Amino acid sequence: MAGRYVLVRTLGAGGMGTVWLARDLLLGRDVAVKEVTGQGERVLREARAAARIVHPNVVTVYDVVEHDDRQWIVMQHVDSRTLADVIAEDGPMSPDRAAEIGLDLLAALRAAHDSGVLHRDVKPGNVLLDSAGHAYLADFGIASAEGDSTLTAAGTLVGAPAYMAPERVQGLECGPESDFWSLGVTIYAAVEGIVPFDRTDPLATMTSVLMDPPPAPTRAGWLTPLLTRLLDKDPAGRPGPDEIFTALSGSPLVQTTVPMHPGPPQHRRRAPMAVGAFALAAVVGVMLFLFRTGPPPADSHTPAAPPSMTTTNHAPEQIAPVRATTTSTARNTTSSTPETTTSTTTTTETTTEPPTTTTTTTAVTTEPTTTPENTSTTAREQTSVSPTS
């Protein structure tokens, strides 16, 4: 094809076209080639929208070529399965694993939104999972950029109804909140194994999106509050990207296996050692201040008693350990910092008791916690639904 690409086999097909595995003879690498059905202008719009986004969780567009009077989009090939295939073949996944995938998709959507692109078709069929478990957002076939209309000129609502936000179904103006709704439905499907608003028939499905609350999750666990907010019918009631990031980062598995994407400093967790060290420094500073502030000196005109020494030992004050913990299993390490202070008291002329020197030792223990690494892997194809209203 085009004197450069050799088609090997089909990877998947949908309403927007067929995707092939191909070999780039010029650069000697495998690529994915999408044979697009439709007008050439729409093909260029899809390619331009995807090409504006440079992010490791977004499938990269390399080229657009014309062959046999058809348009072909040449893209990065990801050896993977789609999330839809994983759910169908392996069943629902754990909340922790779904959160890992959600973080990758959130990062891809943030990059798209920052580039002025709305994906508008986030669903498991457009999410690719490679052998290392990383997620990629693919198929910007109906993405909008620079204020493109949701409806085509023919009045057809393009996309998968079960994953469309209510405002899209109504033909209203859409923003990033619409993509976050679709992200919520996608995570819901991954963890619950069902699509909350799918009624098989497109019109019934769109009615459910507009009118029905989602079924109460039974497997989502700690993701339930986030899913409830993402599936709010009112776009203003849905969380923003920072809140979604914080909620998805609540899993111990995610914290140890997924690198934190750049975000506001307040959403990052302090390292346990740093917290313990700060608390230890504060306690030791207070103890030094208290021990160095002794009783007021005796009258300057009173001679001191003979310097015989008597030592009295007091039990050390018990200080609660300062702990820095996470939700994972901990490994404890103990360190102590002794602090010794000696003070001498004096007596008056008529006192024959010797002065007393008191030595007090206080131990402060800090027990940092480390979180064991836990990794998981999952592993592609693409589908698309184009109902007409």
C-alpha positions in Angstrom: 0.0 0.0 0.0 1.3 3.4 -1.0 4.6 1.7 -2.0 5.6 1.4 1.7 3.2 -0.5 3.9 2.4 -4.3 3.6 -0.9 -5.3 5.2 -0.4 -8.5 7.3 -3.8 -9.3 8.9 -6.8 -7.6 10.4 -6.8 -6.6 14.0 -10.4 -5.5 14.3 -13.3 -3.8 12.6 -16.1 -1.5 13.5 -18.4 1.1 12.3 -15.6 3.5 11.6 -13.4 1.1 9.6 -11.0 -1.8 9.7 -7.7 -1.8 11.5 -4.8 -3.8 10.0 -1.5 -5.0 11.3 1.0 -3.8 8.7 4.8 -3.6 8.1 6.5 -0.3 7.4 9.1 -1.4 4.8 10.9 2.0 5.0 11.5 2.1 8.7 11.3 -1.7 9.3 8.7 -1.6 12.1 5.1 -2.9 12.7 2.4 -0.4 12.5 -1.4 -0.3 12.7 -3.2 0.9 9.6 -6.8 2.0 9.8 -8.9 1.7 6.6 -11.4 4.4 7.2 -14.9 4.3 5.8 -16.3 7.8 5.2 -15.3 11.1 3.6 -11.7 12.1 3.3 -12.2 15.3 5.3 -13.4 13.3 8.3 -10.3 11.1 8.1 -8.0 14.1 8.1 -9.9 15.5 11.0 -9.4 12.3 13.0 -5.7 12.2 12.2 -5.2 15.9 13.0 -7.0 15.5 16.4 -4.9 12.5 17.4 -1.6 14.0 16.1 -2.1 17.1 18.3 -1.7 14.8 21.4 1.7 13.6 22.4 1.5 11.3 25.4 2.6 7.8 26.3 -1.0 6.7 27.0 -2.3 7.9 23.6 -1.8 5.9 20.4 0.4 8.0 18.2 -0.6 8.8 14.6 2.3 8.5 12.1 0.9 9.2 8.7 -2.2 9.5 6.4 -2.0 8.0 2.9 -4.4 7.5 0.0 -4.6 4.2 -1.7 -7.2 2.7 -4.1 -9.2 5.9 -3.7 -9.4 5.3 0.1 -7.9 7.1 3.1 -5.7 5.1 5.5 -4.4 6.3 8.9 -1.0 4.8 9.9 -0.6 4.6 13.7 1.5 3.1 16.4 1.0 -0.6 16.8 0.4 -1.7 20.4 0.6 -5.5 20.9 -2.4 -5.7 23.1 -6.0 -6.7 23.8 -8.8 -4.2 24.2 -10.3 -3.7 27.7 -13.6 -4.9 26.2 -11.9 -8.2 25.3 -10.3 -8.5 28.7 -13.6 -8.0 30.5 -15.4 -10.5 28.2 -12.6 -13.2 28.5 -11.3 -12.7 32.0 -14.3 -11.3 33.8 -14.5 -8.2 36.1 -11.3 -7.0 37.6 -10.4 -5.8 41.1 -10.9 -2.1 42.1 -7.1 -1.7 42.4 -6.5 -2.9 38.9 -9.4 -0.8 37.5 -7.8 2.2 39.3 -4.5 1.6 37.5 -6.2 1.6 34.2 -8.3 4.7 35.2 -5.1 6.6 36.0 -3.6 5.9 32.6 -6.8 6.9 30.8 -7.2 10.1 33.0 -3.6 11.1 32.0 -4.5 10.6 28.3 -7.7 12.6 28.6 -5.9 15.4 30.4 -3.3 15.6 27.6 -6.1 15.6 25.0 -8.1 18.3 26.8 -5.0 20.4 27.2 -4.6 20.2 23.4 -8.1 21.4 22.9 -9.4 17.9 21.9 -12.5 16.1 23.3 -12.3 12.3 22.7 -16.1 11.8 22.9 -15.8 8.0 22.5 -14.1 6.7 25.7 -15.2 3.0 26.1 -13.5 -0.4 26.7 -13.3 -1.1 23.0 -11.1 2.0 22.5 -8.8 1.1 25.4 -5.7 -1.0 24.6 -3.9 -3.0 27.4 -0.4 -4.2 26.6 1.4 -7.1 28.2 2.8 -4.9 30.9 -0.6 -3.7 31.9 -0.3 -0.2 30.6 -3.5 1.4 29.1 -3.6 3.4 25.8 -6.5 5.5 24.6 -7.1 4.9 20.9 -9.6 5.9 18.1 -10.1 9.6 17.9 -12.5 9.0 15.0 -15.3 11.2 16.4 -13.1 13.5 18.5 -13.9 17.2 18.4 -11.5 20.0 18.3 -12.0 23.7 18.2 -15.7 23.5 18.9 -16.8 20.8 16.4 -20.5 20.0 16.6 -21.7 16.8 18.4 -24.2 16.1 15.6 -23.1 15.4 12.0 -24.6 17.3 9.1 -27.0 14.4 8.5 -28.3 14.6 12.1 -26.7 11.3 13.2 -25.5 11.0 16.8 -22.2 9.2 16.5 -20.8 7.1 19.3 -21.7 4.3 21.7 -25.0 5.3 23.5 -24.2 3.3 26.6 -21.1 5.4 27.2 -22.4 8.8 26.2 -22.9 11.5 28.7 -26.5 12.8 29.1 -25.7 16.2 27.7 -24.3 14.5 24.5 -27.5 12.5 24.1 -29.5 15.7 24.4 -27.3 17.4 21.8 -26.1 20.0 24.2 -22.7 21.7 24.4 -20.1 19.3 25.8 -16.8 19.8 27.6 -14.2 17.6 29.5 -17.0 16.6 31.9 -18.5 14.5 29.1 -15.3 12.5 28.7 -15.1 12.0 32.5 -18.7 10.5 32.4 -17.5 8.0 29.8 -14.4 7.3 31.9 -16.7 6.6 34.8 -18.9 4.2 32.8 -15.7 2.5 31.5 -14.3 1.9 35.0 -17.7 0.8 36.2 -17.8 -1.8 33.4 -14.3 -3.0 34.2 -15.0 -3.5 37.9 -18.6 -4.7 37.8 -18.6 -6.6 34.5 -21.7 -4.8 33.2 -22.5 -1.6 31.4 -24.8 0.3 33.8 -27.1 1.9 31.2 -27.0 -0.6 28.4 -30.5 -1.7 27.4 -29.5 -3.4 24.0 -31.8 -1.1 22.0 -30.1 2.3 21.3 -33.2 4.4 22.0 -33.9 2.5 25.3 -30.2 2.9 26.2 -30.2 6.6 25.6 -33.4 6.9 27.7 -31.7 5.1 30.5 -28.7 7.4 30.3 -31.1 10.4 30.7 -33.5 9.0 33.3 -32.1 6.0 35.3 -29.6 6.0 38.2 -26.8 3.5 37.7 -27.3 0.2 39.5 -25.6 0.3 42.9 -22.0 -1.2 42.5 -21.4 -4.5 44.3 -17.8 -5.1 43.5 -16.3 -1.6 43.2 -15.4 -1.3 46.9 -13.5 1.9 47.6 -14.1 3.1 44.0 -17.9 3.4 44.7 -17.9 7.1 45.8 -15.9 8.1 42.8 -18.1 6.2 40.3 -21.2 7.7 41.9 -19.9 11.2 41.3 -18.6 10.6 37.8 -22.1 9.3 36.8 -23.9 12.4 38.0 -26.4 13.5 35.4 -25.4 17.1 35.9 -22.0 17.9 34.5 -21.3 20.4 37.2 -21.7 17.7 39.8 -18.9 15.6 38.4 -15.4 15.8 39.9 -12.6 17.5 38.0 -9.3 15.9 36.9 -7.5 16.7 40.1 -10.2 15.1 42.3 -10.4 12.1 40.0 -6.6 11.7 40.2 -6.7 11.9 44.0 -9.5 9.3 44.3 -7.9 6.9 41.9 -4.6 7.2 43.8 -6.2 5.9 47.0 -5.3 2.3 46.2 -2.1 1.0 47.8 -1.5 -1.1 44.6 -1.7 2.1 42.5 0.7 4.0 44.8 3.4 1.4 44.4 3.1 0.4 40.8 1.9 3.5 38.9 4.1 6.6 38.6 2.3 9.7 39.8 1.5 12.0 36.9 2.3 15.7 37.5 -0.3 17.4 39.6 -0.9 19.9 42.4 1.6 19.3 45.3 -1.2 18.9 47.8 -2.3 15.7 46.1 1.0 14.0 46.6 1.6 11.8 49.7 4.5 12.6 52.0 7.0 9.9 52.3 6.6 8.0 55.7 10.3 8.6 56.6 9.9 12.4 56.1 6.8 12.4 58.3 8.5 10.4 61.0 11.7 12.5 60.9 9.7 15.8 61.2 7.8 14.4 64.2 10.9 13.2 65.9 12.7 16.5 65.4 9.7 18.3 66.9 9.5 16.1 70.0 13.3 16.2 70.6 13.3 20.0 70.3 10.5 20.3 72.9 12.3 17.9 75.3 15.6 19.9 75.0 13.8 23.1 75.7 12.1 21.7 78.9 15.3 20.0 80.2 17.4 23.1 79.7 15.0 25.3 81.5 15.7 24.3 85.1 14.6 25.8 88.5 15.6 29.3 89.4 19.0 29.8 91.0 19.3 30.1 94.8 19.9 33.4 96.6 23.2 34.7 95.5 24.2 35.4 99.1 23.8 31.8 100.2 27.0 29.7 100.2 26.9 26.4 98.4 27.0 23.2 100.4 30.0 20.8 100.1 30.2 19.3 96.6 29.4 15.7 97.6 27.4 13.9 94.8 24.3 11.8 95.1 22.5 10.5 92.0 18.8 9.7 91.9 17.4 7.9 88.9 13.8 8.7 87.7 11.9 6.4 85.4 12.0 7.8 81.9 8.8 9.5 80.6 6.9 7.3 78.3 6.4 8.9 74.9 4.0 7.3 72.3 5.8 6.2 69.2 5.4 8.5 66.2 4.1 6.3 63.4 3.8 6.9 59.6 1.6 4.3 58.1 -0.1 3.3 54.9 -2.8 0.8 54.2 -0.3 -1.8 53.2 1.6 -4.4 55.4 4.4 -2.6 57.2 8.0 -3.4 58.0 9.1 -1.7 61.2 12.5 -0.3 62.0 13.3 1.3 65.4 15.8 4.0 66.1 16.3 5.9 69.4 17.8 9.3 70.2 18.9 9.6 73.8 19.2 13.0 75.3 20.9 13.4 78.7 20.9 16.5 80.9 22.6 17.0 84.2 21.6 19.7 86.7 23.0 20.5 90.2 21.0 22.1 93.1 22.3 24.0 96.1 21.2 24.3 99.7 21.3 27.1 102.3 23.8 27.5 105.2 21.6 25.6 107.6 21.2 22.5 105.3 23.5 19.6 105.6 22.1 17.5 102.8 24.3 17.1 99.7 23.2 18.4 96.3 21.4 16.1 94.0 22.2 15.5 90.3 19.4 14.0 88.2 20.0 12.2 84.9 17.0 11.6 82.7 17.0 9.7 79.5 14.1 9.8 77.1 13.8 7.6 74.0 11.7 8.5 71.1 10.9 5.8 68.6 10.0 6.3 65.0 8.6 3.4 63.0 8.5 4.2 59.3 6.6 1.9 57.1 7.4 0.7 53.6 4.9 -0.5 51.2 5.6 -3.6 49.3 5.5 -3.4 45.6 2.6 -5.2 44.0 2.3 -5.3 40.3 -0.3 -6.7 38.0 -0.5 -7.2 34.3 -3.3 -7.4 31.9 -3.1 -7.1 28.3 -6.6 -5.3 22.3 -9.1 -4.6 19.3 -11.5 -1.8 18.5 -15.3 -1.4 18.2 -17.6 1.4 17.6 -21.4 1.9 17.6 -23.1 4.5 15.4 -26.8 4.5 16.3 -29.1 7.1 14.6 -31.5 9.1 16.6 
